[in-house]
């Protein structure tokens, strides 16, 4: 543990700005941009070396959103259904996300959203990817 603390102390000055709990809209947007870039980098590779960083930063975004952004709906599937309803969309309207069959499986809870779909949904609805990260 002492060795780990020494290593953290050595690298912390270089990475401390990444691991900031956002307290302002500006810090939040900066963190969301970083999460978006990580989603671009990682793609669908859930074993990517930065996947745990994405999960950690996603948690920081979620914490800020829970305190400052009106609740979207709870779990990712409920949120997706609510966004589709609010925008008057059907499964067939989400062709750029995935096929209608895959969207149907996601909405019925038979299939989780993958990272590519999360990125596309976040862009489509102009929301943070963290809205779609969680238990599906």
MDTraj code that builds the backbone (N, CA, C; nanometers):
import mdtraj as md
import numpy as np

residues = "UNK UNK UNK UNK UNK UNK UNK UNK UNK UNK UNK UNK UNK UNK UNK UNK UNK UNK UNK UNK UNK UNK UNK UNK UNK UNK UNK UNK UNK UNK UNK UNK UNK UNK UNK UNK UNK UNK UNK UNK UNK UNK UNK UNK UNK UNK UNK UNK UNK UNK UNK UNK UNK UNK UNK UNK UNK UNK UNK UNK UNK UNK UNK UNK UNK UNK UNK UNK UNK UNK UNK UNK UNK UNK UNK UNK UNK UNK UNK UNK UNK UNK UNK UNK UNK UNK UNK UNK UNK UNK UNK UNK UNK UNK UNK UNK UNK UNK UNK UNK UNK UNK UNK UNK UNK UNK UNK UNK UNK UNK UNK UNK UNK UNK UNK UNK UNK UNK UNK UNK UNK UNK UNK UNK UNK UNK UNK UNK UNK UNK UNK UNK UNK UNK UNK UNK".split()
xyz = np.array([
    [0.0817, -0.1185, 0.0000],
    [0.0000, 0.0000, 0.0000],
    [0.0868, 0.1258, 0.0000],
    [0.1945, 0.1244, 0.0752],
    [0.2857, 0.2384, 0.0803],
    [0.3448, 0.2643, -0.0579],
    [0.3804, 0.1575, -0.1294],
    [0.4362, 0.1707, -0.2632],
    [0.3332, 0.2335, -0.3572],
    [0.2092, 0.1900, -0.3453],
    [0.1028, 0.2469, -0.4290],
    [0.0829, 0.3953, -0.3994],
    [0.0849, 0.4322, -0.2723],
    [0.0692, 0.5727, -0.2352],
    [0.1843, 0.6574, -0.2891],
    [0.3041, 0.6026, -0.2863],
    [0.4193, 0.6747, -0.3400],
    [0.4026, 0.6965, -0.4907],
    [0.3562, 0.5939, -0.5596],
    [0.3351, 0.6051, -0.7045],
    [0.2237, 0.7059, -0.7345],
    [0.1151, 0.7010, -0.6586],
    [0.0058, 0.7968, -0.6766],
    [0.0562, 0.9386, -0.6515],
    [0.1331, 0.9570, -0.5479],
    [0.1889, 1.0886, -0.5151],
    [0.2764, 1.1399, -0.6297],
    [0.3478, 1.0498, -0.6925],
    [0.4354, 1.0877, -0.8040],
    [0.3551, 1.1320, -0.9266],
    [0.2474, 1.0597, -0.9613],
    [0.1729, 1.0908, -1.0836],
    [0.0560, 1.1875, -1.0616],
    [0.0158, 1.2054, -0.9369],
    [-0.1018, 1.2872, -0.9084],
    [-0.0967, 1.4273, -0.9696],
    [0.0149, 1.4999, -0.9605],
    [0.0159, 1.6349, -1.0200],
    [-0.0190, 1.6359, -1.1689],
    [0.0125, 1.5280, -1.2389],
    [-0.0144, 1.5205, -1.3827],
    [-0.1598, 1.4870, -1.4134],
    [-0.2291, 1.4168, -1.3227],
    [-0.3639, 1.3680, -1.3529],
    [-0.4731, 1.4261, -1.2634],
    [-0.4367, 1.5074, -1.1660],
    [-0.5343, 1.5538, -1.0674],
    [-0.6502, 1.6316, -1.1296],
    [-0.6265, 1.7015, -1.2397],
    [-0.7341, 1.7779, -1.3028],
    [-0.8403, 1.6881, -1.3674],
    [-0.8054, 1.5637, -1.3935],
    [-0.9014, 1.4693, -1.4507],
    [-0.9986, 1.4202, -1.3437],
    [-0.9495, 1.4002, -1.2232],
    [-1.0297, 1.3423, -1.1158],
    [-1.0836, 1.4507, -1.0225],
    [-1.1611, 1.5396, -1.0798],
    [-1.2176, 1.6502, -1.0038],
    [-1.3680, 1.6302, -0.9947],
    [-1.4186, 1.6381, -0.8725],
    [-1.5636, 1.6361, -0.8558],
    [-1.6137, 1.7712, -0.9058],
    [-1.6971, 1.7730, -1.0102],
    [-1.7402, 1.9013, -1.0650],
    [-1.8336, 1.9758, -0.9689],
    [-1.8034, 2.1050, -0.9511],
    [-1.8846, 2.1907, -0.8649],
    [-1.9457, 2.3063, -0.9428],
    [-1.9161, 2.3112, -1.0730],
    [-1.9715, 2.4172, -1.1565],
    [-2.0107, 2.3574, -1.2912],
    [-2.0906, 2.4317, -1.3643],
    [-2.1320, 2.3886, -1.4982],
    [-2.0097, 2.3725, -1.5887],
    [-1.9128, 2.4617, -1.5746],
    [-1.7910, 2.4557, -1.6554],
    [-1.7122, 2.3276, -1.6264],
    [-1.6935, 2.2949, -1.4996],
    [-1.6223, 2.1719, -1.4633],
    [-1.6999, 2.0491, -1.5110],
    [-1.8305, 2.0542, -1.4983],
    [-1.9162, 1.9448, -1.5437],
    [-1.9002, 1.9231, -1.6944],
    [-1.9078, 2.0303, -1.7720],
    [-1.8965, 2.0183, -1.9178],
    [-1.7592, 1.9656, -1.9585],
    [-1.6569, 2.0083, -1.8884],
    [-1.5208, 1.9599, -1.9161],
    [-1.5131, 1.8089, -1.8918],
    [-1.5739, 1.7643, -1.7829],
    [-1.5737, 1.6221, -1.7500],
    [-1.6559, 1.5421, -1.8513],
    [-1.7706, 1.5960, -1.8921],
    [-1.8540, 1.5288, -1.9927],
    [-1.7774, 1.5165, -2.1247],
    [-1.7042, 1.6212, -2.1632],
    [-1.6228, 1.6142, -2.2849],
    [-1.5192, 1.5029, -2.2750],
    [-1.4576, 1.4904, -2.1578],
    [-1.3586, 1.3845, -2.1378],
    [-1.4245, 1.2466, -2.1468],
    [-1.5408, 1.2318, -2.0866],
    [-1.6142, 1.1052, -2.0945],
    [-1.6477, 1.0743, -2.2404],
    [-1.6923, 1.1742, -2.3160],
    [-1.7231, 1.1546, -2.4581],
    [-1.5990, 1.1077, -2.5345],
    [-1.4850, 1.1705, -2.5068],
    [-1.3609, 1.1295, -2.5734],
    [-1.3204, 0.9876, -2.5359],
    [-1.3427, 0.9516, -2.4099],
    [-1.3126, 0.8143, -2.3678],
    [-1.4022, 0.7142, -2.4394],
    [-1.5288, 0.7477, -2.4547],
    [-1.6210, 0.6596, -2.5274],
    [-1.5718, 0.6436, -2.6710],
    [-1.5253, 0.7534, -2.7331],
    [-1.4689, 0.7451, -2.8689],
    [-1.3477, 0.6536, -2.8728],
    [-1.2601, 0.6675, -2.7749],
    [-1.1361, 0.5891, -2.7689],
    [-1.1632, 0.4409, -2.7439],
    [-1.2512, 0.4137, -2.6501],
    [-1.2754, 0.2759, -2.6064],
    [-1.3617, 0.2000, -2.7050],
    [-1.4566, 0.2685, -2.7660],
    [-1.5478, 0.2022, -2.8584],
    [-1.6273, 0.0954, -2.7854],
    [-1.6319, -0.0220, -2.8449],
    [-1.7068, -0.1324, -2.7847],
    [-1.6173, -0.2266, -2.7043],
    [-1.4915, -0.1932, -2.6911],
    [-1.3941, -0.2785, -2.6231],
    [-1.4051, -0.2620, -2.4713],
    [-1.4873, -0.3442, -2.4095],
    [-1.5083, -0.3339, -2.2652],
    [-1.3874, -0.3801, -2.1836],
    [-1.2884, -0.4412, -2.2489],
    [-1.1664, -0.4797, -2.1782],
    [-1.0532, -0.3803, -2.2051],
    [-1.0864, -0.2678, -2.2661],
    [-0.9882, -0.1623, -2.2935],
    [-0.9260, -0.1165, -2.1613],
    [-0.7965, -0.0850, -2.1597],
    [-0.7303, -0.0430, -2.0353],
    [-0.7926, 0.0818, -1.9710],
    [-0.8622, 0.1637, -2.0479],
    [-0.9236, 0.2849, -1.9933],
    [-1.0715, 0.2671, -1.9569],
    [-1.1235, 0.1459, -1.9700],
    [-1.2651, 0.1224, -1.9406],
    [-1.2990, 0.1564, -1.7955],
    [-1.2121, 0.1234, -1.7026],
    [-1.2408, 0.1548, -1.5623],
    [-1.2327, 0.3056, -1.5371],
    [-1.1493, 0.3753, -1.6125],
    [-1.1451, 0.5216, -1.6022],
    [-1.2785, 0.5797, -1.6484],
    [-1.3325, 0.5278, -1.7578],
    [-1.4633, 0.5719, -1.8059],
    [-1.5698, 0.5507, -1.6992],
    [-1.5668, 0.4356, -1.6357],
    [-1.6648, 0.4058, -1.5305],
    [-1.6495, 0.5026, -1.4134],
    [-1.5269, 0.5306, -1.3736],
    [-1.5006, 0.6220, -1.2616],
    [-1.5473, 0.7630, -1.2941],
    [-1.5091, 0.8128, -1.4113],
    [-1.5485, 0.9485, -1.4485],
    [-1.6988, 0.9569, -1.4727],
    [-1.7563, 0.8488, -1.5248],
    [-1.9018, 0.8443, -1.5409],
    [-1.9725, 0.8580, -1.4069],
    [-1.9144, 0.8006, -1.3033],
    [-1.9713, 0.8133, -1.1684],
    [-1.9640, 0.9578, -1.1185],
    [-1.8552, 1.0267, -1.1491],
    [-1.8442, 1.1677, -1.1101],
    [-1.9490, 1.2522, -1.1831],
    [-1.9696, 1.2225, -1.3108],
    [-2.0723, 1.2935, -1.3884],
    [-2.2104, 1.2647, -1.3302],
    [-2.2357, 1.1382, -1.2998],
    [-2.3654, 1.0997, -1.2418],
    [-2.3913, 1.1716, -1.1103],
    [-2.2885, 1.1834, -1.0279],
    [-2.3036, 1.2518, -0.8991],
    [-2.3424, 1.3977, -0.9203],
    [-2.2754, 1.4643, -1.0127],
    [-2.3085, 1.6041, -1.0413],
    [-2.4514, 1.6138, -1.0944],
    [-2.4856, 1.5273, -1.1880],
    [-2.6183, 1.5326, -1.2483],
    [-2.7275, 1.5043, -1.1461],
    [-2.7010, 1.4156, -1.0531],
    [-2.8004, 1.3850, -0.9498],
    [-2.8303, 1.5078, -0.8644],
    [-2.7303, 1.5925, -0.8481],
    [-2.7468, 1.7109, -0.7642],
    [-2.7919, 1.8345, -0.8417],
    [-2.7611, 1.8408, -0.9726],
    [-2.7830, 1.9648, -1.0469],
    [-2.8699, 1.9526, -1.1716],
    [-2.8939, 1.8333, -1.2181],
    [-2.9701, 1.8140, -1.3409],
    [-3.0986, 1.7408, -1.3056],
    [-3.2119, 1.7885, -1.3546],
    [-3.3369, 1.7183, -1.3252],
    [-3.3298, 1.5716, -1.3659],
    [-3.3856, 1.4867, -1.2844],
    [-3.3826, 1.3414, -1.3065],
    [-3.4431, 1.3069, -1.4418],
    [-3.3712, 1.2250, -1.5170],
    [-3.4199, 1.1844, -1.6481],
    [-3.5162, 1.0665, -1.6381],
    [-3.4999, 0.9799, -1.5421],
    [-3.5927, 0.8688, -1.5364],
    [-3.5460, 0.7498, -1.4563],
    [-3.4224, 0.7417, -1.4160],
    [-3.3765, 0.6281, -1.3370],
    [-3.2779, 0.5443, -1.4145],
    [-3.3196, 0.4245, -1.4510],
    [-3.2272, 0.3358, -1.5220],
    [-3.2200, 0.3757, -1.6707],
    [-3.1159, 0.3315, -1.7400],
    [-3.0957, 0.3727, -1.8795],
    [-3.2120, 0.3390, -1.9725],
    [-3.2746, 0.2252, -1.9529],
    [-3.3838, 0.1853, -2.0418],
    [-3.5054, 0.2752, -2.0197],
    [-3.5373, 0.3028, -1.8945],
    [-3.6477, 0.3940, -1.8652],
    [-3.6197, 0.5312, -1.9251],
    [-3.4969, 0.5768, -1.9121],
    [-3.4579, 0.7059, -1.9681],
    [-3.4738, 0.7064, -2.1192],
    [-3.4272, 0.6003, -2.1857],
    [-3.4403, 0.5912, -2.3306],
    [-3.5872, 0.5936, -2.3719],
    [-3.6688, 0.5174, -2.3028],
    [-3.8123, 0.5156, -2.3345],
    [-3.8738, 0.6543, -2.3168],
    [-3.8356, 0.7232, -2.2092],
    [-3.8884, 0.8568, -2.1836],
    [-3.8434, 0.9549, -2.2929],
    [-3.7170, 0.9487, -2.3307],
    [-3.6670, 1.0371, -2.4357],
    [-3.7360, 1.0091, -2.5696],
    [-3.7560, 0.8820, -2.5988],
    [-3.8265, 0.8465, -2.7226],
    [-3.9690, 0.9018, -2.7194],
    [-4.0371, 0.8854, -2.6073],
    [-4.1739, 0.9362, -2.5937],
    [-4.1756, 1.0887, -2.6081],
    [-4.0849, 1.1558, -2.5367],
    [-4.0803, 1.3020, -2.5399],
    [-4.0509, 1.3570, -2.6797],
    [-3.9745, 1.2819, -2.7589],
    [-3.9401, 1.3257, -2.8940],
    [-4.0319, 1.2648, -3.0002],
    [-4.1319, 1.1884, -2.9569],
    [-4.2259, 1.1280, -3.0513],
    [-4.1612, 1.0274, -3.1443],
    [-4.0685, 0.9484, -3.0911],
    [-3.9948, 0.8532, -3.1740],
    [-4.0416, 0.7102, -3.1528],
    [-4.0276, 0.6305, -3.2596],
    [-4.0516, 0.4863, -3.2530],
    [-3.9166, 0.4167, -3.2677],
    [-3.9153, 0.2860, -3.2460],
    [-3.7909, 0.2095, -3.2597],
    [-3.7299, 0.2301, -3.3981],
    [-3.8132, 0.2332, -3.4991],
    [-3.7637, 0.2477, -3.6364],
    [-3.6998, 0.3841, -3.6621],
    [-3.7236, 0.4805, -3.5749],
    [-3.6640, 0.6135, -3.5899],
    [-3.5208, 0.6198, -3.5372],
    [-3.4728, 0.5111, -3.4772],
    [-3.3381, 0.5088, -3.4197],
    [-3.2422, 0.4237, -3.5030],
    [-3.2571, 0.4293, -3.6349],
    [-3.1742, 0.3481, -3.7251],
    [-3.0256, 0.3767, -3.7102],
    [-2.9909, 0.5032, -3.6767],
    [-2.8494, 0.5368, -3.6632],
    [-2.7893, 0.4796, -3.5351],
    [-2.8747, 0.4330, -3.4446],
    [-2.8278, 0.3728, -3.3196],
    [-2.8008, 0.2246, -3.3402],
    [-2.9001, 0.1561, -3.3979],
    [-2.8897, 0.0127, -3.4244],
    [-3.0131, -0.0302, -3.5021],
    [-3.0199, -0.1582, -3.5364],
    [-3.1365, -0.2079, -3.6081],
    [-3.2594, -0.2051, -3.5174],
    [-3.3756, -0.2080, -3.5786],
    [-3.4995, -0.2053, -3.5019],
    [-3.5079, -0.3267, -3.4096],
    [-3.4590, -0.4415, -3.4539],
    [-3.4598, -0.5620, -3.3705],
    [-3.3738, -0.5467, -3.2456],
    [-3.2561, -0.4883, -3.2632],
    [-3.1664, -0.4670, -3.1488],
    [-3.2285, -0.3651, -3.0539],
    [-3.2835, -0.2569, -3.1082],
    [-3.3485, -0.1554, -3.0238],
    [-3.4623, -0.2192, -2.9456],
    [-3.5374, -0.3072, -3.0092],
    [-3.6464, -0.3778, -2.9410],
    [-3.5937, -0.4611, -2.8251],
    [-3.4830, -0.5327, -2.8475],
    [-3.4234, -0.6143, -2.7414],
    [-3.3719, -0.5276, -2.6266],
    [-3.3144, -0.4129, -2.6598],
    [-3.2666, -0.3204, -2.5565],
    [-3.3843, -0.2709, -2.4738],
    [-3.4899, -0.2266, -2.5408],
    [-3.6057, -0.1709, -2.4707],
    [-3.6793, -0.2746, -2.3860],
    [-3.6693, -0.4003, -2.4248],
    [-3.7350, -0.5058, -2.3466],
    [-3.6440, -0.5622, -2.2378],
    [-3.5198, -0.5111, -2.2297],
    [-3.4276, -0.5557, -2.1263],
    [-3.3543, -0.6838, -2.1598],
    [-3.3662, -0.7320, -2.2837],
    [-3.2989, -0.8553, -2.3237],
    [-3.1531, -0.8324, -2.3625],
    [-3.1180, -0.7071, -2.3872],
    [-2.9823, -0.6751, -2.4328],
    [-2.9427, -0.5411, -2.3727],
    [-2.8190, -0.5316, -2.3192],
    [-2.7739, -0.4018, -2.2669],
    [-2.7260, -0.3111, -2.3806],
    [-2.7232, -0.1838, -2.3549],
    [-2.6652, -0.0899, -2.4504],
    [-2.5144, -0.1102, -2.4523],
    [-2.4547, -0.1049, -2.5717],
    [-2.3087, -0.1104, -2.5784],
    [-2.2546, 0.0330, -2.5866],
    [-2.1244, 0.0481, -2.5793],
    [-2.0633, 0.1812, -2.5757],
    [-2.0921, 0.2626, -2.7014],
    [-2.0913, 0.1997, -2.8166],
    [-2.1210, 0.2703, -2.9428],
    [-2.2630, 0.3242, -2.9399],
    [-2.3577, 0.2412, -2.8956],
    [-2.4973, 0.2847, -2.8887],
    [-2.5146, 0.3973, -2.7877],
    [-2.4456, 0.3873, -2.6742],
    [-2.4526, 0.4925, -2.5719],
    [-2.4043, 0.6247, -2.6301],
    [-2.2928, 0.6222, -2.7024],
    [-2.2404, 0.7447, -2.7623],
    [-2.3410, 0.8030, -2.8610],
    [-2.3955, 0.7202, -2.9461],
    [-2.4905, 0.7691, -3.0468],
    [-2.6191, 0.8217, -2.9830],
    [-2.6673, 0.7531, -2.8789],
    [-2.7871, 0.8010, -2.8095],
    [-2.7607, 0.9353, -2.7424],
    [-2.6445, 0.9486, -2.6813],
    [-2.6118, 1.0745, -2.6138],
    [-2.6060, 1.1886, -2.7148],
    [-2.5526, 1.1615, -2.8333],
    [-2.5486, 1.2633, -2.9389],
    [-2.6887, 1.2919, -2.9924],
    [-2.7658, 1.1886, -3.0137],
    [-2.9020, 1.2044, -3.0684],
    [-2.9897, 1.2906, -2.9781],
    [-2.9813, 1.2643, -2.8463],
    [-3.0683, 1.3341, -2.7525],
    [-2.9992, 1.4495, -2.6798],
    [-2.8713, 1.4737, -2.7147],
    [-2.7949, 1.5826, -2.6535],
    [-2.7937, 1.5741, -2.5011],
    [-2.7593, 1.4557, -2.4519],
    [-2.7470, 1.4321, -2.3079],
    [-2.6125, 1.3654, -2.2820],
    [-2.5712, 1.3663, -2.1577],
    [-2.4465, 1.3019, -2.1198],
    [-2.4560, 1.1508, -2.1431],
    [-2.3456, 1.0880, -2.1889],
    [-2.3461, 0.9424, -2.2024],
    [-2.3775, 0.8719, -2.0705],
    [-2.3462, 0.9364, -1.9588],
    [-2.3711, 0.8732, -1.8285],
    [-2.5180, 0.8446, -1.8051],
    [-2.6071, 0.9143, -1.8781],
    [-2.7502, 0.8889, -1.8667],
    [-2.7817, 0.7449, -1.9071],
    [-2.7001, 0.6899, -1.9974],
    [-2.7247, 0.5563, -2.0503],
    [-2.6295, 0.4517, -1.9924],
    [-2.5455, 0.4906, -1.8978],
    [-2.4530, 0.3962, -1.8355],
    [-2.5112, 0.3523, -1.7025],
    [-2.5132, 0.2258, -1.6798],
    [-2.5684, 0.1726, -1.5555],
    [-2.6250, 0.0355, -1.5806],
    [-2.6999, -0.0121, -1.4857],
    [-2.7594, -0.1438, -1.5006],
    [-2.8740, -0.1350, -1.5991],
    [-2.8711, -0.2197, -1.6988],
    [-2.9772, -0.2239, -1.7986],
    [-3.0519, -0.3532, -1.7891],
])
top = md.Topology()
chain = top.add_chain()
for i, resn in enumerate(residues, 1):
    res = top.add_residue(resn, chain, resSeq=i)
    for name in ("N", "CA", "C"):
        top.add_atom(name, md.element.get_by_symbol(name[0]), res)
traj = md.Trajectory(xyz[None], top)
